[in-house]
Amino acid sequence: MAEYLVLTLDVDDPDVQQAFWCGALGYDHVGGVGNYRMLTDPAGRQPRLLLQKVAEHKTAKNRLHLDLHVPEHEAEVARLQALGATLVQRVDEFGMIWFVMHDPEGNEFCVCAV
């Protein structure tokens, strides 16, 4: 069994994505080498996020995305937009509400009500 989980996100610009995801998740940038930036939850409870610069650009929907569960989803959507995210759509389905968003490079993620 793994000791911890690292999610790896392919990016065009690790510095821009580092600033966005640190702000979005409240993570710390703990280091990087070359094309890599490691972000961690300061409390150590959430998975680590590795940003990996790749040569190819994003061309299709992500097969894996992050769902951010928050108590005040509309306020969080506004905060993330101020950091550079784009709101794609609001979904109200099965008695739940969530917001589909894109990070500054178009990677999908969702903001969900707790």
C-alpha positions as CSV (number, residue, x, y, z in Angstrom):
1,M,0.0,0.0,0.0
2,A,1.3,3.5,-0.9
3,E,2.5,5.7,1.9
4,Y,1.1,8.8,0.3
5,L,-0.6,9.9,-3.0
6,V,0.8,12.2,-5.6
7,L,-1.4,13.5,-8.4
8,T,0.6,14.6,-11.4
9,L,-0.7,17.4,-13.7
10,D,0.8,18.0,-17.1
11,V,1.2,21.7,-17.7
12,D,2.6,24.2,-20.2
13,D,3.9,26.7,-17.6
14,P,4.8,25.3,-14.2
15,D,5.2,28.8,-12.7
16,V,1.8,30.0,-13.6
17,Q,0.2,26.7,-12.6
18,Q,2.1,26.7,-9.3
19,A,0.8,30.1,-8.4
20,F,-2.8,29.1,-9.3
21,W,-2.9,25.7,-7.6
22,C,-1.1,26.9,-4.4
23,G,-3.7,29.7,-4.2
24,A,-6.6,27.4,-5.1
25,L,-5.7,24.6,-2.7
26,G,-3.9,26.5,0.0
27,Y,-0.8,24.3,-0.7
28,D,2.8,25.2,-0.3
29,H,5.4,25.0,-3.1
30,V,8.1,22.8,-1.5
31,G,10.5,22.5,-4.3
32,G,11.2,21.7,-7.9
33,V,13.8,20.7,-10.4
34,G,13.7,21.6,-14.1
35,N,10.3,20.9,-15.4
36,Y,8.8,19.8,-12.1
37,R,7.1,21.7,-9.1
38,M,5.9,19.8,-6.0
39,L,3.0,21.3,-4.0
40,T,1.9,19.9,-0.7
41,D,-0.9,20.5,1.8
42,P,0.8,22.2,4.8
43,A,-1.4,20.1,7.2
44,G,-0.2,16.9,5.4
45,R,-3.8,15.5,5.0
46,Q,-4.3,15.9,1.3
47,P,-2.5,14.3,-1.7
48,R,0.6,16.0,-3.1
49,L,0.3,17.7,-6.5
50,L,3.2,17.5,-8.9
51,L,3.2,19.9,-11.8
52,Q,5.1,18.5,-14.8
53,K,6.0,20.6,-17.8
54,V,5.3,18.7,-21.0
55,A,5.9,19.6,-24.7
56,E,2.4,18.8,-26.0
57,H,-0.5,21.1,-25.3
58,K,-3.8,20.0,-23.8
59,T,-6.1,18.9,-26.6
60,A,-9.0,17.0,-24.9
61,K,-11.0,16.7,-21.7
62,N,-9.0,15.4,-18.7
63,R,-9.6,11.7,-17.9
64,L,-8.9,12.6,-14.2
65,H,-9.9,15.9,-12.5
66,L,-10.0,17.3,-9.0
67,D,-13.3,17.9,-7.1
68,L,-12.9,20.6,-4.5
69,H,-15.6,20.1,-1.8
70,V,-16.3,23.4,0.0
71,P,-19.0,24.7,2.4
72,E,-19.6,28.0,0.4
73,H,-19.3,27.0,-3.3
74,E,-20.4,30.3,-4.9
75,A,-17.9,32.3,-2.8
76,E,-15.2,29.7,-3.7
77,V,-16.0,29.9,-7.4
78,A,-15.6,33.7,-7.3
79,R,-12.3,33.3,-5.4
80,L,-11.0,30.8,-7.9
81,Q,-12.0,33.1,-10.8
82,A,-10.0,35.9,-9.2
83,L,-7.0,33.5,-9.2
84,G,-7.4,32.9,-12.9
85,A,-9.9,30.0,-13.2
86,T,-12.8,30.1,-15.7
87,L,-16.3,29.0,-14.9
88,V,-17.6,26.6,-17.5
89,Q,-21.0,25.6,-16.2
90,R,-23.2,25.1,-13.2
91,V,-24.6,21.6,-12.8
92,D,-27.7,20.9,-10.7
93,E,-28.2,17.1,-10.8
94,F,-29.3,14.4,-8.5
95,G,-30.0,17.0,-5.8
96,M,-26.4,18.2,-5.9
97,I,-24.9,21.4,-7.2
98,W,-21.4,21.7,-8.6
99,F,-19.5,24.1,-10.8
100,V,-17.3,22.9,-13.7
101,M,-14.2,25.1,-14.0
102,H,-10.9,25.4,-15.9
103,D,-7.6,26.3,-14.5
104,P,-5.5,28.9,-16.4
105,E,-4.4,26.3,-18.9
106,G,-7.9,24.7,-19.4
107,N,-7.6,21.7,-17.1
108,E,-11.0,20.8,-15.8
109,F,-11.9,20.7,-12.1
110,C,-15.1,21.0,-10.1
111,V,-16.2,22.9,-7.1
112,C,-18.8,21.0,-5.1
113,A,-21.0,21.8,-2.2
114,V,-20.1,19.8,1.0
